Every structure is written in C-alpha cells, then in structure tokens.
Amino acid sequence: MKQAAVAALMFAAISVGLSAAAPNDLPPAKHFNHADHASRGVAVDKCNDCHSIDGKGQVLVPAAQGHSPCLEAKCHASSFLAIGEKQKKADPVAFTKAAAFCLGCHDSVPWPWKKQEMKPLPSFQYELEYHVEMNHYEHTQKKVPSQGARLVDCRSCHVVNAKSFELVTGTPGHAQCALCHNAKDFPEFTMGLCGNCHSKPARSEYFQGSRPKSDVRACASEGMKLLKEKFAKEGRTKAKGEAPCFRHERVEHRFLDKASTQPLECSNCHTMIDDKKKWHTNQRYQSLKDLHTAVIINNNGSEDQHKACGKTSACHKADVDTVNGGHCNLCHAEKWAF
C-alpha cells in the first residue's frame, strides 16, 4: 500500500544549523520519522489527521493547525511547555531537550518567542522517507480548463528566480501542483490524495543513475561531478582539468532573448520531453525516473540541440557551425578533455 508522505516533506531527517538564539550545547535534532511513529501506534497513513488543505488547495504544514497533531497525540506536550526564557533558567536540561525537539520541524529554535523565527524546514528539498513519482510526459499534454484550456507549460512548475535565474527552491512543489489539482479543474485528483504521488522507497533509493552517454554536462550535474573526480584521480591540474559545462542560470538560457519577457521552456532544448517522435529506441521519457536516468540532450548525431542553441536563436550560430570549424569544446566536455 502506498504510504502518504506529505508529512515527510514537512519533517525530514536532515542536519539543521542552529540560529544565534539557540543554545550551543544542543544535542542533534531528532527529526520526524513516519516509520518510527508507526511503530508507536500512530496511523501515519491517515494524512488528514495531521495535514489539511486550505481554500486554495494548498497543503498546510501541521503547525497551521496550532501544533494540534503533536499535542493531541499526548506525547510531546511537555516539550512545548519547556520552551521559553523562564523555563530555560528554571530547568535548562528540559529546555535543551525541548529545543532539540523543535528542530525536528523548524530550521531554528523558536526562542525567544518570535514569529519570524518560526519558519518550518524548507521541506521539499529533504524528502528522505518517500519519493514522488508522476507521469511527466502526460502532464506536458494536459490542458487546464480554468486557464483557457491551454497546455501546461514547463515554467508553470519549474519556477525561475527573476534576478538570479536559478530554479526557486521548493519548486516544483505543492503550490505548483495545486494550480491544476483542485476541485474545479481536476476534482478526481485533488491535493488531499497524498498517496497518489508520494510513495516508498526513499528518494535516494528510487532515483538512481546518471547520464553517462552524454558528454554535454550541466555544471551541477552528476555527470560533471564524475568527470571532475576522474580528473582528480589522474592528477590533472585545475587549469587543465576544468572541463566546460553548461549553465542554465543565464538570462539567455531562461528567455528567448535578452530583450524578451517570454520564458524559454525546457522543451525548447530538451525536445524529447514533450515529443514522442524524439524518443530514442528503447528509451522512454514518461516518468520522473526516466528523466533522471535517460539522456535529455540528444548527443547521437541529431541536430535538435544544435538547432536549439545556434540555428534557431542564433546565439551560438558560429559555435555549432561544424562546416567552418565551430567550437565543439564549448559544450562537449569529453571532446575537450581527451
């Protein structure tokens, strides 16, 4: 049976730095773990006991219910009562224990009692008990009735920071899913059906593999990391061992051109994402796992990427002009390195 995992997003097992207001002698935070709570009789598969959905279809963290899920379980009431200046002076041991408990949900100890210090963990990045799976290709073909029946575009979910051009932390996340998965557009699949997306095993177990057949590397990619490790083992110097890599975080790579406000969609370059005709033999681009393990840059003689980078936008027209030499080393790491 699929386990509901929205809570895993809110209470994940990560190492958290303490704020200046937190004691320096705190033990490591013991973060929420569904399996541990299940062994204690907590019905972790009943998502609605801890998580609720607001009027806009957004999944709320348990604290939005006034910490009631933890309090009503009658297990942690003393931990809530032990946080405060008076309690810290009267019983520092109890305070220290309670502060470690708070760090299971918050990125800093909420003391002194200030609302601005009560932020929950940026949980979408730390899902360790479950993974999220979906039919990615199917989503590129969907229409959204409330938005003029337009097709779903990449940037509706993959949100980009307007200044840094980096992907916004936590996206895609619940906020993006709720744009469509609401009672109006898709009543048969609303945000309350957690187990439809969240299931075991853990993300680290489920999403495995890299893209070894592509020598076009994104700078932060797993493939680039492996290439640098290879250079290090061979004793290459930094000057000779720095292979080229691609950065998405440039205005030219996020918009059609510098003067344009029209966003560049992922599928403009990764053409196989929403076009089955571009799928390789015996290779699917349907699920999220497919996208983690398959080559997402055509590196097999196809002109798709050359057209996207040079012939269409003309930014790299000279670089992809193989007839007149071009600059293959700009993108192809192995051609440069070996």
N, C-alpha and C positions, 0 to 999 in steps of 0.2 A: 504494500500500500504506500502510495506517495505520502511523505510527511509534509505537513505545512511548514513553510520555512520563513515566513515573513519576519518572525521574531529573530531568526538567525541574522537577519540584516541589521537588526537594532542592537543585538547583544552578541557581538562576535568576539572570538578569542584572539585578541591582538595585544601587543605590548603598547601601553599608553604612557606618554610622558606626563609628569606631574606639573601643575602650574606653580607659580611662585607662592601662591597662597596655601599650597598643600604642604603637609609635614614632610620632612626629608627622610624620615625613618619608616615610611610605609612599606609593608610587605607587598609583593607583586599582586596586582589586581586579579581577583578570581572572576573571570567573565562568565556570563550566562552560557549555559550549555544545555541544549534540549535533551540529549541522551541522559545526562546526569539527573535532570529534573524528572524525566520519565521513570527512572529507577526509583524515584521517591514518591511515585504515585500521581504526578502531575500529568493531566491529559494534554500533552503537547500537540496533539493532532487537532485540537479544538481551537483554531486560530482566533475565533471571535471572543474567547474568554479573555484574551489579552490585547487583541488588536481590533480596532474599529475603523470604519470608513466614514470620512466626513461627507458633507453635502456635495462636494465637487468630485467625489470618487477617490480622494487621496487616502492612502493607508496612513493611519496615525500611529505614532510610537506609543507604547504602553503608558508612558508618563502623561500623555494627553488625557488620560483618564484619572489623573491625580495619583499616580503610583498605585492605584487600587489593585491591579493584578498581583503585585508583590505583597501588598498589605493584607489582602483578603485571604491569601494563602496561609497567613498566620505563621510565616517562617522568618520574615525579615523586619517585623515591626520594631524591634529593639534597635536595629541598625539605623532606621530613620530617626529615631528619638535621640540617638547618640551624637548627631551632627549639630554642632553649634559651639559658640565660644565658651559658654558656661560649662557645657558637657566636656569640652576638651580639657578645661582646667580641673574639673572635678574627677574625671576618670579618663586619663589620656590613653589607657590601653583600649578601652571601649571605643574611644573616638578613632583611634588608629584602625581598629578592625572595621568600624563603620565606614571610614573613608575609603578603605580598600574595596568595600562592597559598592560604594558609589562609583568607583572607577570601572566597575563592570558594565556600566551603561553610559557614563559620561567621560569626556576627554580631559576633565579636570575635576578636582574635588569641589563640590558646590558649597564652599565655605571660605570666607564669610558668605552669608546667605544673600547672593546677588543673582538676579535673573539672567544677566548677561553671561554668567559663568555656568549656566545650566544647560549648555548645549549637549545633545546626545552625540554619540560617536558618529562620524561620517560613514555610516554602516555599509553602504553599497560596495565599498572597496574591500570589505573584510568578511566576506561570506565564506566561512570555513567549514560549516557543517553540511551545507547543501550547495547544489549548483542550480542555475536557471537555464532551461532549455526552451527553445521555441522554433517554429518553422520560419526562419528568416526570409527565405525566398517568397513564401506565401504572403508575408507582410508587405513585400515590395509590390505585390499585385493587388493589394486590398484598396478599396475605396472607402472614404469616410463620409457618410451621409450628411452629417451636421456641418461639414466644411465644403459643401458644394459637390459632393461625391468625387472629390479629387483623389488621385492615387497618393498613397503615403510616400513622402519623400524622405531621404536619408537624414537630412538635417533637422527634421522634426524630432527625431530621437537622439541623434548624435549632436548634442548642443555644443557650439563653439564659443569660447570667450571672445568678445568683440575686440579686446585690446591685445591679449597675448596670443590669440588664435589657437590656444590649447583646448582640448576637449574639457568641458566643465566636469569637475569631479562629481561622481554620483549619477552621471547620465551615460547611457540610458538608464532610467530608474522608474520608480512608481509614478512620478509626475508625468513622464512621457507616456507610459502605458495608459494612464487614466484619460489621456486625450481621446482615446478611442474606446477603451474598455470601460464604458459607463452604461448606465441603464438606458440611455437614449440611443446610442449607436450600436452597441453590442450587448443587449440585455442578457444574452445567453452565456456571456463570459465577462463578468464584471470583476473588479479588483478584489472582491471578497473571496473568490475561488483560488486561494493561495496555492493549493496543491497542484493546480494545472500547470504551473510554471516552475515551482520550487520542489526539488526532489533530491534524494540521495543518489550517489555518494557526494562527498565534498567536492568543491570546485577544483581543487588541486588534483584530485584523482580523476575527475571526469574529463577536464580539458588538458590533454597531454599531447605532445608532439610539436613539431616546428615545421618550417617550410624549407627543407634542405635543398630542394631542386631550384630555388630561385636565388640568383646572385644579385638581385636588386634589394637592398636592405633598408628598412626604415631604421633610423638611428637608435630607437629604443626597442628594437625588435629582439626576439630570442635568437634569431639567426645572426644578427650583428654581434651579440654577446659571445656566441660560439666562435665567430671569426676572430674576435679580439683575443679570446682565450687561446686560440691556435697560434696567433702571432706571439703571444707572451711565452708560450712553451718553446717556440722556435727562437726566442731571444731577440726578436726584432726590436729595433729602437722605435721610439714614439714617432719620429719623423717618417720612418719608412713603414711603420705598422698601422698608421691611421688610414684605414680604408674609407672610401667615400660612402655616405649614407644619405638617405632621403629624409627630409623634414617636412612634416605636414604643417608645422606651425609657422607658416609664412602667408602673408596676405594673398600672394599669387596662387597658393595652393588651397586657399579656402574660398576664393571668389573667382568669378570668370575672368576678371581683370582688375587692375588696381583701382580703376575709377568706378567699378561696378558694385552695386549692393546686392546683386544676385548671387546667392551662395553656390559654390561648386559642390555638386553632390558626389557622394562616394562612388556611385556607379558611373560617373563621367570618366573615371580612370579604371576602376575595378569593374570592367564591363560585364563580367560573368555574374555579378551579384544579382542582377535582375533580368538577365537574358539567358535562357536555357540554351540558345544556339551557340553560346560562347563556352559552354561547359566542356571540359576535356573528356576524352574517352575514359570511362570507368570512374569519373570524378563528379561528385555531386556538390552543389553549393546550396544546400537546402536548410540544414540546421546550423546552430551556432558552433557545434563541434566541427562541422565541415569547414567552417570559415577559420577555425583555429588550426586545422591540420592541412588544409589544401593550399596550393599556390594561388594567391589572389592577385598576382601580377603575371600576365602572360609572358613567359620567358622562353617560349618554344618556337621562336621564329615568327610569331604572329605580329602584325603591325598595329594591333589595338593600342598598346601603350605608347608607341612612337607617335601615333596619331593624336592621342590624348595630350602628350607632353609637347609635341612640336608642330605637327601639321594642322591641328585644329586651332589651338590657342596661339600658336606661333611663338610662344615664349622660348622654346628650345628648338626652334627650326634648324638652326645651324648644328646644334649638338646631335640631332638624330639623323643628320644628312650623311648616311653611310657611303653614298656615292662619292662625296667630296671629303671624306675622312671622318668628319664628326668628332664627337668627344664621348666615346663609349664609357671611358673611365669615370665620367661624372656620376654615373648611376650603377654601373656594373662592377661590383666590388672585386669579384674574382678575376675579372679581366685586368683590373688594375694591379691586383696583388700577386698574381702568379705568372 
